[in-house]
């Protein structure tokens, strides 16, 4: 695992490096005592009475930590993509309003969609251009008839994760599939 922490991104969210390290301990649910004891056995640290870690993080705080890590990652920076701008463009190609029978917006929220796109680039090492992303959304939405009953919400079209019976994370991304299929068609 490679973690990149960009202090400019931390400044954007009004966090110091030290504050962010405390959040990371909670984000990764590190049991301070266990790791501390292991380091003591190796002679790298000495006993400390401080044992208030890890902190409990709200879902919003966990999302903030994930967002900072993804925004700081070199792959996100080097992609050249304006993730928030692209998210708004993709949302404009999706139906507005709420999916029938749910309380979920078809388009979602800009930050949520941008985070899904960043996750594909950073965590799953999937690169794409803005044009490929827009074409994939247009193609997907165009393949359905109103009232779009069986169509995924935009956030789920881009990326859905779930754990299998053995606890491994599985991903589902019609977005990735369409882009890969289009690349295969163009290369033939």
N, CA, C and O of each residue as an XYZ file, in Angstrom:
752
protein
N       0.850     -1.166      0.000
C       0.000      0.000      0.000
C       0.892      1.225      0.000
O       1.920      1.267      0.675
N       0.481      2.216     -0.767
C       1.203      3.473     -0.814
C       0.234      4.573     -0.419
O      -0.829      4.721     -1.022
N       0.603      5.340      0.593
C      -0.219      6.467      1.013
C       0.517      7.750      0.678
O       1.696      7.901      0.997
N      -0.178      8.666      0.039
C       0.363      9.979     -0.237
C      -0.514     10.984      0.480
O      -1.735     10.978      0.326
N       0.105     11.837      1.257
C      -0.649     12.872      1.971
C      -0.121     14.211      1.500
O       1.015     14.579      1.797
N      -0.935     14.926      0.776
C      -0.567     16.215      0.224
C      -1.005     17.296      1.208
O      -2.196     17.445      1.482
N      -0.049     18.044      1.735
C      -0.390     19.056      2.739
C      -1.238     20.185      2.153
O      -1.957     20.860      2.890
N      -1.165     20.398      0.840
C      -2.036     21.397      0.214
C      -3.490     20.943      0.265
O      -4.393     21.759      0.450
N      -3.717     19.639      0.100
C      -5.077     19.097      0.211
C      -5.548     19.205      1.659
O      -6.708     19.533      1.910
N      -4.650     18.931      2.619
C      -5.022     19.088      4.027
C      -5.413     20.533      4.324
O      -6.390     20.776      5.032
N      -4.662     21.491      3.792
C      -4.999     22.908      3.976
C      -6.388     23.221      3.431
O      -7.143     23.990      4.024
N      -6.710     22.615      2.299
C      -8.022     22.816      1.671
C      -9.151     22.422      2.626
O     -10.219     23.033      2.616
N      -8.908     21.394      3.454
C      -9.919     20.921      4.396
C      -9.644     21.390      5.829
O     -10.231     20.884      6.786
N      -8.740     22.367      5.953
C      -8.433     22.997      7.237
C      -7.977     21.985      8.293
O      -8.432     22.017      9.436
N      -7.072     21.090      7.890
C      -6.531     20.080      8.797
C      -5.011     20.180      8.832
O      -4.377     20.420      7.805
N      -4.427     19.996     10.017
C      -2.976     19.922     10.124
C      -2.546     18.488      9.842
O      -3.371     17.574      9.846
N      -1.258     18.296      9.600
C      -0.732     16.967      9.363
C      -0.950     16.078     10.583
O      -1.350     14.922     10.447
N      -0.690     16.614     11.774
C      -0.867     15.842     13.003
C      -2.328     15.434     13.197
O      -2.610     14.297     13.576
N      -3.249     16.349     12.940
C      -4.674     16.033     13.076
C      -5.059     14.915     12.107
O      -5.825     14.014     12.447
N      -4.510     14.994     10.893
C      -4.840     13.987      9.898
C      -4.288     12.618     10.289
O      -4.927     11.599     10.026
N      -3.110     12.581     10.911
C      -2.565     11.303     11.359
C      -3.478     10.649     12.388
O      -3.651      9.430     12.376
N      -4.063     11.446     13.278
C      -5.007     10.903     14.255
C      -6.232     10.344     13.522
O      -6.739      9.279     13.873
N      -6.699     11.064     12.510
C      -7.837     10.570     11.728
C      -7.482      9.272     11.011
O      -8.321      8.377     10.910
N      -6.257      9.155     10.514
C      -5.840      7.923      9.843
C      -5.872      6.729     10.785
O      -6.256      5.629     10.388
N      -5.471      6.943     12.027
C      -5.503      5.860     13.011
C      -6.929      5.340     13.154
O      -7.155      4.131     13.207
N      -7.888      6.262     13.217
C      -9.289      5.852     13.299
C      -9.799      5.259     12.011
O     -10.558      4.290     12.026
N      -9.389      5.833     10.888
C      -9.845      5.364      9.580
C      -9.439      3.913      9.338
O     -10.233      3.109      8.851
N      -8.202      3.590      9.680
C      -7.715      2.226      9.496
C      -7.961      1.347     10.720
O      -7.498      0.207     10.777
N      -8.689      1.881     11.694
C      -9.066      1.164     12.916
C      -7.856      0.463     13.540
O      -7.899     -0.721     13.875
N      -6.795      1.227     13.681
C      -5.574      0.693     14.265
C      -5.730      0.598     15.775
O      -6.083      1.577     16.433
N      -5.470     -0.557     16.309
C      -5.491     -0.744     17.748
C      -4.148     -0.311     18.312
O      -3.174     -1.062     18.256
N      -4.097      0.862     18.839
C      -2.844      1.452     19.277
C      -2.074      0.518     20.213
O      -0.869      0.331     20.048
N      -2.751     -0.057     21.174
C      -2.064     -0.884     22.174
C      -1.361     -2.081     21.548
O      -0.218     -2.382     21.892
N      -2.031     -2.755     20.640
C      -1.447     -3.940     20.010
C      -0.192     -3.576     19.211
O       0.843     -4.231     19.336
N      -0.292     -2.523     18.388
C       0.855     -2.104     17.592
C       1.967     -1.572     18.497
O       3.147     -1.821     18.253
N       1.578     -0.837     19.546
C       2.556     -0.301     20.490
C       3.322     -1.439     21.167
O       4.547     -1.381     21.276
N       2.610     -2.471     21.621
C       3.249     -3.607     22.292
C       4.208     -4.333     21.334
O       5.293     -4.752     21.738
N       3.809     -4.474     20.087
C       4.676     -5.136     19.105
C       5.954     -4.322     18.899
O       7.041     -4.889     18.786
N       5.826     -3.000     18.850
C       7.003     -2.140     18.693
C       7.884     -2.178     19.941
O       9.109     -2.102     19.847
N       7.245     -2.297     21.121
C       8.013     -2.416     22.368
C       8.842     -3.691     22.351
O      10.014     -3.679     22.727
N       8.237     -4.790     21.918
C       8.949     -6.072     21.859
C      10.162     -5.986     20.933
O      11.175     -6.648     21.161
N      10.051     -5.184     19.910
C      11.149     -5.013     18.958
C      12.154     -3.961     19.426
O      13.175     -3.739     18.776
N      11.858     -3.310     20.570
C      12.763     -2.305     21.127
C      12.730     -0.974     20.409
O      13.663     -0.180     20.534
N      11.665     -0.714     19.656
C      11.583      0.540     18.910
C      10.894      1.661     19.683
O      11.105      2.835     19.379
N      10.076      1.319     20.676
C       9.405      2.324     21.508
C       9.428      1.848     22.963
O       9.721      0.689     23.258
N       9.114      2.772     23.847
C       9.018      2.427     25.258
C       7.589      2.643     25.725
O       6.798      3.308     25.056
N       7.269      2.082     26.865
C       5.915      2.136     27.428
C       5.441      3.577     27.582
O       6.177      4.450     28.040
N       4.187      3.799     27.186
C       3.541      5.098     27.327
C       2.156      4.841     27.898
O       1.497      3.879     27.505
N       1.713      5.669     28.801
C       0.411      5.461     29.430
C      -0.758      5.869     28.535
O      -1.912      5.572     28.844
N      -0.460      6.550     27.421
C      -1.513      7.023     26.519
C      -2.138      5.829     25.798
O      -1.438      5.076     25.120
N      -3.427      5.657     25.939
C      -4.068      4.520     25.278
C      -5.476      4.865     24.807
O      -6.401      4.065     24.945
N      -5.626      6.038     24.261
C      -6.949      6.478     23.833
C      -7.157      6.307     22.323
O      -8.021      6.961     21.738
N      -6.391      5.455     21.711
C      -6.536      5.259     20.277
C      -7.058      3.860     20.012
O      -6.822      2.996     20.856
N      -7.722      3.565     18.956
C      -8.050      4.512     17.897
C      -9.301      5.313     18.211
O     -10.169      4.853     18.953
N      -9.395      6.505     17.649
C     -10.613      7.286     17.844
C     -11.758      6.693     17.021
O     -11.526      6.003     16.028
N     -12.967      6.961     17.434
C     -14.148      6.521     16.680
C     -14.479      7.625     15.682
O     -14.629      8.786     16.062
N     -14.592      7.265     14.413
C     -14.882      8.247     13.370
C     -16.300      8.067     12.851
O     -16.779      6.946     12.679
N     -16.956      9.186     12.607
C     -18.273      9.138     11.974
C     -18.089      8.762     10.505
O     -16.979      8.839      9.979
N     -19.167      8.357      9.845
C     -19.086      8.045      8.418
C     -18.636      9.268      7.619
O     -17.866      9.138      6.667
N     -19.111     10.450      8.002
C     -18.701     11.675      7.306
C     -17.194     11.894      7.430
O     -16.540     12.285      6.463
N     -16.641     11.641      8.623
C     -15.203     11.816      8.821
C     -14.431     10.764      8.043
O     -13.395     11.076      7.456
N     -14.908      9.529      8.024
C     -14.249      8.485      7.235
C     -14.245      8.863      5.753
O     -13.256      8.648      5.052
N     -15.355      9.426      5.285
C     -15.428      9.866      3.891
C     -14.424     10.982      3.614
O     -13.810     11.021      2.548
N     -14.259     11.894      4.582
C     -13.303     12.988      4.431
C     -11.879     12.441      4.336
O     -11.107     12.889      3.487
N     -11.522     11.494      5.180
C     -10.180     10.898      5.147
C      -9.952     10.209      3.796
O      -8.904     10.386      3.174
N     -10.923      9.436      3.355
C     -10.798      8.756      2.059
C     -10.637      9.766      0.930
O      -9.832      9.570      0.019
N     -11.400     10.835      0.997
C     -11.348     11.878     -0.025
C      -9.963     12.533     -0.065
O      -9.409     12.755     -1.141
N      -9.411     12.837      1.108
C      -8.089     13.457      1.177
C      -7.025     12.515      0.626
O      -6.146     12.942     -0.123
N      -7.097     11.241      0.990
C      -6.120     10.276      0.488
C      -6.201     10.144     -1.033
O      -5.175     10.084     -1.711
N      -7.419     10.098     -1.561
C      -7.569      9.964     -3.012
C      -7.131     11.224     -3.742
O      -6.465     11.142     -4.775
N      -7.496     12.386     -3.219
C      -7.094     13.643     -3.864
C      -5.589     13.846     -3.810
O      -5.020     14.487     -4.693
N      -4.938     13.309     -2.787
C      -3.489     13.464     -2.622
C      -2.694     12.511     -3.497
O      -1.522     12.766     -3.775
N      -3.299     11.432     -3.933
C      -2.585     10.400     -4.672
C      -2.092     10.929     -6.023
O      -2.804     11.646     -6.726
N      -0.857     10.557     -6.362
C      -0.245     11.003     -7.621
C      -1.071     10.625     -8.841
O      -1.145     11.393     -9.801
N      -1.692      9.453     -8.815
C      -2.474      9.016     -9.978
C      -3.650      9.953    -10.246
O      -3.973     10.232    -11.400
N      -4.288     10.438     -9.184
C      -5.397     11.377     -9.359
C      -4.886     12.694     -9.921
O      -5.499     13.277    -10.815
N      -3.765     13.155     -9.393
C      -3.190     14.425     -9.849
C      -2.722     14.300    -11.291
O      -2.997     15.176    -12.110
N      -2.012     13.213    -11.609
C      -1.446     13.031    -12.944
C      -2.482     12.684    -14.004
O      -2.189     12.752    -15.198
N      -3.694     12.312    -13.584
C      -4.732     11.983    -14.562
C      -5.119     13.207    -15.383
O      -5.588     13.086    -16.515
N      -4.918     14.378    -14.804
C      -5.284     15.607    -15.507
C      -6.772     15.869    -15.530
O      -7.221     16.832    -16.152
N      -7.545     15.033    -14.865
C      -8.994     15.189    -14.865
C      -9.446     16.164    -13.787
O      -8.922     16.162    -12.673
N     -10.410     16.984    -14.128
C     -11.102     17.814    -13.143
C     -12.294     16.970    -12.702
O     -13.350     17.005    -13.333
N     -12.125     16.213    -11.620
C     -13.130     15.242    -11.211
C     -14.475     15.886    -10.886
O     -15.520     15.326    -11.219
N     -14.468     17.049    -10.243
C     -15.737     17.716     -9.924
C     -16.421     18.223    -11.189
O     -17.638     18.105    -11.336
N     -15.632     18.785    -12.099
C     -16.200     19.256    -13.365
C     -16.751     18.108    -14.189
O     -17.833     18.216    -14.767
N     -16.008     17.007    -14.246
C     -16.467     15.831    -14.987
C     -17.728     15.264    -14.349
O     -18.656     14.862    -15.050
N     -17.761     15.232    -13.026
C     -18.954     14.732    -12.329
C     -20.182     15.553    -12.726
O     -21.245     14.990    -12.987
N     -20.041     16.857    -12.773
C     -21.177     17.713    -13.152
C     -21.594     17.461    -14.591
O     -22.784     17.458    -14.903
N     -20.628     17.249    -15.464
C     -20.945     16.952    -16.864
C     -21.696     15.631    -16.982
O     -22.691     15.541    -17.701
N     -21.224     14.611    -16.278
C     -21.891     13.308    -16.333
C     -23.300     13.400    -15.750
O     -24.234     12.789    -16.269
N     -23.445     14.158    -14.681
C     -24.760     14.332    -14.051
C     -25.740     14.989    -15.014
O     -26.931     14.678    -14.999
N     -25.247     15.889    -15.843
C     -26.109     16.584    -16.801
C     -26.663     15.634    -17.857
O     -27.697     15.922    -18.460
N     -25.996     14.512    -18.091
C     -26.446     13.528    -19.075
C     -27.377     12.476    -18.460
O     -27.899     11.615    -19.167
N     -27.576     12.551    -17.165
C     -28.423     11.601    -16.453
C     -29.777     12.242    -16.184
O     -29.878     13.468    -16.130
N     -30.827     11.427    -16.013
C     -32.143     12.017    -15.710
C     -32.092     12.793    -14.389
O     -31.310     12.464    -13.497
N     -32.912     13.797    -14.279
C     -32.995     14.538    -13.019
C     -34.088     13.903    -12.155
O     -34.833     13.034    -12.608
N     -34.165     14.350    -10.920
C     -35.192     13.847    -10.019
C     -34.766     12.600     -9.282
O     -33.586     12.256     -9.211
N     -35.780     11.928     -8.731
C     -35.566     10.771     -7.871
C     -35.996      9.506     -8.607
O     -37.000      9.505     -9.319
N     -35.232      8.431     -8.432
C     -35.582      7.153     -9.047
C     -36.889      6.664     -8.427
O     -37.040      6.674     -7.205
N     -37.827      6.240     -9.261
C     -39.135      5.782     -8.792
C     -38.992      4.665     -7.769
O     -38.206      3.737     -7.959
N     -39.751      4.758     -6.689
C     -39.749      3.741     -5.653
C     -38.601      3.865     -4.659
O     -38.449      3.025     -3.773
N     -37.785      4.926     -4.808
C     -36.659      5.135     -3.893
C     -36.649      6.595     -3.440
O     -37.479      7.401     -3.861
N     -35.711      6.905     -2.590
C     -35.494      8.306     -2.200
C     -34.173      8.809     -2.764
O     -33.674      9.854     -2.346
N     -33.598      8.062     -3.723
C     -32.286      8.391     -4.266
C     -32.392      9.192     -5.554
O     -33.205      8.888     -6.427
N     -31.555     10.223     -5.658
C     -31.493     11.036     -6.869
C     -30.753     10.264     -7.951
O     -29.735      9.625     -7.688
N     -31.270     10.331     -9.158
C     -30.616      9.675    -10.284
C     -29.167     10.158    -10.410
O     -28.240      9.362    -10.562
N     -29.002     11.467    -10.343
C     -27.700     12.061    -10.595
C     -26.766     11.992     -9.394
O     -25.548     12.000     -9.569
N     -27.296     11.925     -8.195
C     -26.463     11.962     -6.998
C     -25.987     13.373     -6.724
O     -26.595     14.345     -7.170
N     -24.901     13.475     -5.992
C     -24.288     14.763     -5.651
C     -22.912     14.845     -6.306
O     -22.248     13.825     -6.489
N     -22.489     16.040     -6.654
C     -21.224     16.241     -7.357
C     -20.064     15.575     -6.635
O     -19.294     14.843     -7.256
N     -19.922     15.814     -5.337
C     -18.799     15.256     -4.577
C     -18.818     13.728     -4.574
O     -17.775     13.084     -4.682
N     -19.994     13.169     -4.451
C     -20.142     11.707     -4.430
C     -19.684     11.102     -5.764
O     -18.969     10.101     -5.788
N     -20.104     11.719     -6.862
C     -19.749     11.218     -8.196
C     -18.258     11.423     -8.449
O     -17.596     10.539     -8.994
N     -17.726     12.576     -8.062
C     -16.295     12.851     -8.230
C     -15.465     11.845     -7.444
O     -14.426     11.388     -7.921
N     -15.916     11.500     -6.246
C     -15.194     10.536     -5.411
C     -15.191      9.149     -6.049
O     -14.181      8.447     -6.002
N     -16.302      8.755     -6.639
C     -16.356      7.455     -7.325
C     -15.359      7.431     -8.493
O     -14.670      6.433     -8.704
N     -15.289      8.528     -9.242
C     -14.358      8.608    -10.368
C     -12.913      8.558     -9.881
O     -12.086      7.855    -10.462
N     -12.605      9.301     -8.816
C     -11.262      9.272     -8.232
C     -10.906      7.862     -7.755
O      -9.776      7.407     -7.936
N     -11.863      7.183     -7.155
C     -11.640      5.826     -6.645
C     -11.249      4.887     -7.779
O     -10.350      4.061     -7.618
N     -11.915      5.006     -8.924
C     -11.557      4.167    -10.070
C     -10.112      4.398    -10.494
O      -9.380      3.453    -10.786
N      -9.712      5.664    -10.525
C      -8.364      6.008    -10.972
C      -7.309      5.572     -9.965
O      -6.292      4.987    -10.337
N      -7.552      5.857     -8.687
C      -6.529      5.620     -7.660
C      -6.548      4.189     -7.141
O      -5.527      3.502     -7.179
N      -7.673      3.748     -6.670
C      -7.741      2.447     -5.999
C      -7.748      1.282     -6.985
O      -7.170      0.231     -6.710
N      -8.401      1.466     -8.136
C      -8.522      0.366     -9.092
C      -7.676      0.578    -10.347
O      -7.762     -0.199    -11.297
N      -6.850      1.645    -10.347
C      -5.890      1.910    -11.405
C      -6.529      1.879    -12.794
O      -5.954      1.349    -13.745
N      -7.720      2.451    -12.890
C      -8.432      2.500    -14.162
C      -8.361      3.919    -14.701
O      -8.909      4.849    -14.108
N      -7.687      4.076    -15.817
C      -7.566      5.404    -16.414
C      -8.574      5.555    -17.545
O      -8.911      4.597    -18.241
N      -9.039      6.776    -17.703
C      -9.998      7.089    -18.756
C      -9.907      8.573    -19.052
O      -9.425      9.365    -18.242
N     -10.385      8.927    -20.239
C     -10.421     10.344    -20.610
C     -11.811     10.898    -20.318
O     -12.766     10.156    -20.085
N     -11.888     12.192    -20.339
C     -13.186     12.839    -20.145
C     -14.146     12.420    -21.257
O     -15.325     12.173    -21.003
N     -13.642     12.340    -22.480
C     -14.482     11.958    -23.612
C     -15.005     10.530    -23.456
O     -16.171     10.260    -23.741
N     -14.142      9.617    -23.002
C     -14.573      8.232    -22.788
C     -15.663      8.171    -21.717
O     -16.633      7.426    -21.858
N     -15.506      8.944    -20.660
C     -16.485      8.943    -19.574
C     -17.838      9.460    -20.051
O     -18.874      8.859    -19.765
N     -17.826     10.561    -20.770
C     -19.074     11.143    -21.269
C     -19.752     10.189    -22.241
O     -20.964      9.984    -22.171
N     -18.976      9.606    -23.144
C     -19.543      8.660    -24.120
C     -20.171      7.457    -23.413
O     -21.241      6.994    -23.808
N     -19.509      6.953    -22.370
C     -20.030      5.794    -21.639
C     -21.379      6.115    -21.000
O     -22.306      5.309    -21.066
N     -21.488      7.282    -20.386
C     -22.755      7.673    -19.746
C     -23.842      7.874    -20.796
O     -24.970      7.415    -20.616
N     -23.515      8.550    -21.882
C     -24.505      8.769    -22.946
C     -24.981      7.444    -23.526
O     -26.175      7.256    -23.761
N     -24.057      6.536    -23.753
C     -24.391      5.229    -24.310
C     -25.296      4.446    -23.349
O     -26.276      3.827    -23.764
N     -24.952      4.487    -22.073
C     -25.718      3.750    -21.065
C     -27.136      4.308    -20.936
O     -28.109      3.557    -21.005
N     -27.250      5.597    -20.752
C     -28.575      6.214    -20.584
C     -29.397      6.025    -21.860
O     -30.602      5.779    -21.798
N     -28.741      6.141    -23.014
C     -29.432      5.979    -24.290
C     -29.950      4.570    -24.542
O     -30.802      4.370    -25.408
N     -29.445      3.594    -23.797
C     -29.887      2.216    -23.999
C     -31.170      1.891    -23.225
O     -31.677      0.773    -23.315
N     -31.697      2.858    -22.468
C     -32.912      2.651    -21.672
C     -34.036      3.540    -22.177
O     -33.809      4.605    -22.751
N     -35.249      3.072    -21.946
C     -36.434      3.872    -22.247
C     -36.983      4.456    -20.955
O     -36.849      3.864    -19.884
N     -37.597      5.618    -21.070
C     -38.270      6.217    -19.906
C     -39.330      5.235    -19.461
O     -40.047      4.742    -20.332
N     -39.499      4.904    -18.214
C     -39.099      5.607    -16.992
C     -37.794      5.114    -16.389
O     -37.585      5.305    -15.191
N     -36.908      4.491    -17.153
C     -35.585      4.073    -16.684
C     -35.652      3.116    -15.493
O     -34.770      3.138    -14.633
N     -36.648      2.311    -15.437
C     -36.902      1.454    -14.280
C     -35.715      0.597    -13.852
O     -35.451      0.458    -12.658
N     -35.001      0.024    -14.810
C     -33.919     -0.905    -14.484
C     -32.523     -0.271    -14.566
O     -31.512     -0.958    -14.417
N     -32.483      1.006    -14.797
C     -31.206      1.702    -14.925
C     -30.597      1.957    -13.541
O     -31.316      2.236    -12.582
N     -29.262      1.858    -13.447
C     -28.541      2.162    -12.207
C     -28.549      3.664    -11.939
O     -28.592      4.465    -12.873
N     -28.507      4.039    -10.675
C     -28.208      5.416    -10.315
C     -26.815      5.717    -10.850
O     -26.013      4.798    -11.017
N     -26.509      6.980    -11.121
C     -25.199      7.330    -11.675
C     -24.070      6.811    -10.793
O     -23.098      6.252    -11.302
N     -24.185      6.989     -9.475
C     -23.109      6.539     -8.579
C     -22.876      5.031     -8.685
O     -21.732      4.581     -8.634
N     -23.943      4.250     -8.832
C     -23.823      2.796     -8.943
C     -23.395      2.362    -10.333
O     -22.778      1.308    -10.492
N     -23.716      3.161    -11.340
C     -23.248      2.901    -12.697
C     -21.725      3.030    -12.736
O     -21.045      2.239    -13.390
N     -21.201      4.025    -12.039
C     -19.751      4.240    -12.030
C     -19.048      3.157    -11.221
O     -18.080      2.561    -11.694
N     -19.530      2.896     -9.995
C     -18.850      1.918     -9.152
C     -19.722      1.489     -7.990
O     -20.285      2.316     -7.273
N     -19.824      0.179     -7.816
C     -20.464     -0.408     -6.644
C     -19.501     -1.441     -6.085
O     -18.925     -2.232     -6.832
N     -19.326     -1.433     -4.769
C     -18.485     -2.440     -4.139
C     -19.300     -3.220     -3.123
O     -20.237     -2.697     -2.520
N     -18.928     -4.475     -2.945
C     -19.573     -5.313     -1.936
C     -18.590     -6.409     -1.552
O     -17.656     -6.718     -2.292
N     -18.820     -6.989     -0.381
C     -17.958     -8.080      0.079
C     -18.598     -9.407     -0.292
O     -19.810     -9.583     -0.174
N     -17.759    -10.347     -0.748
C     -18.260    -11.684     -1.048
C     -18.335    -12.487      0.247
O     -18.045    -11.965      1.323
N     -18.718    -13.737      0.143
C     -18.918    -14.575      1.330
C     -17.630    -14.790      2.125
O     -17.685    -15.140      3.304
N     -16.478    -14.585      1.497
C     -15.200    -14.753      2.185
C     -14.604    -13.424      2.630
O     -13.463    -13.379      3.091
N     -15.374    -12.334      2.494
C     -14.920    -11.027      2.939
C     -14.080    -10.253      1.946
O     -13.608     -9.159      2.255
N     -13.882    -10.811      0.737
C     -13.133    -10.095     -0.296
C     -14.036     -9.061     -0.956
O     -15.236     -9.282     -1.115
N     -13.456     -7.944     -1.333
C     -14.236     -6.886     -1.976
C     -14.363     -7.179     -3.461
O     -13.373     -7.429     -4.150
N     -15.601     -7.144     -3.940
C     -15.889     -7.294     -5.365
C     -16.380     -5.951     -5.876
O     -17.098     -5.235     -5.178
N     -15.992     -5.615     -7.091
C     -16.483     -4.370     -7.664
C     -17.364     -4.659     -8.861
O     -17.207     -5.663     -9.555
N     -18.297     -3.744     -9.080
C     -19.168     -3.793    -10.249
C     -19.161     -2.396    -10.834
O     -19.486     -1.428    -10.145
N     -18.793     -2.284    -12.100
C     -18.742     -0.987    -12.741
C     -19.125     -1.100    -14.213
O     -18.275     -1.343    -15.069
N     -20.428     -0.918    -14.502
C     -20.826     -0.867    -15.911
C     -20.083      0.241    -16.664
O     -19.828      0.118    -17.862
N     -19.742      1.311    -15.965
C     -18.969      2.427    -16.527
C     -17.643      1.911    -17.103
O     -17.310      2.192    -18.254
N     -16.891      1.155    -16.295
C     -15.624      0.586    -16.750
C     -15.841     -0.372    -17.918
O     -15.086     -0.359    -18.890
N     -16.873     -1.199    -17.814
C     -17.142     -2.192    -18.866
C     -17.410     -1.528    -20.205
O     -16.889     -1.959    -21.234
N     -18.221     -0.479    -20.195
C     -18.540      0.214    -21.453
C     -17.288      0.843    -22.039
O     -17.055      0.743    -23.244
N     -16.477      1.491    -21.208
C     -15.252      2.119    -21.707
C     -14.311      1.052    -22.284
O     -13.753      1.239    -23.365
N     -14.136     -0.050    -21.575
C     -13.261     -1.120    -22.073
C     -13.798     -1.717    -23.368
O     -13.023     -1.987    -24.285
N     -15.119     -1.929    -23.462
C     -15.715     -2.456    -24.688
C     -15.520     -1.492    -25.847
O     -15.221     -1.916    -26.963
N     -15.688     -0.200    -25.593
C     -15.480      0.798    -26.641
C     -14.031      0.807    -27.106
O     -13.763      0.965    -28.297
N     -13.099      0.640    -26.182
C     -11.672      0.586    -26.549
C     -11.405     -0.642    -27.414
O     -10.669     -0.563    -28.397
N     -12.012     -1.795    -27.045
C     -11.821     -3.009    -27.829
C     -12.375     -2.850    -29.234
O     -11.756     -3.295    -30.201
N     -13.537     -2.219    -29.355
C     -14.145     -1.992    -30.674
C     -13.272     -1.076    -31.517
O     -13.104     -1.305    -32.714
N     -12.721     -0.049    -30.905
C     -11.884      0.907    -31.644
C     -10.535      0.319    -32.051
O      -9.933      0.759    -33.030
N     -10.061     -0.674    -31.301
C      -8.767     -1.271    -31.640
C      -8.908     -2.336    -32.721
O      -7.910     -2.736    -33.318
N     -10.128     -2.803    -32.985
C     -10.331     -3.843    -34.024
C     -10.602     -3.248    -35.364
O     -10.794     -3.979    -36.336
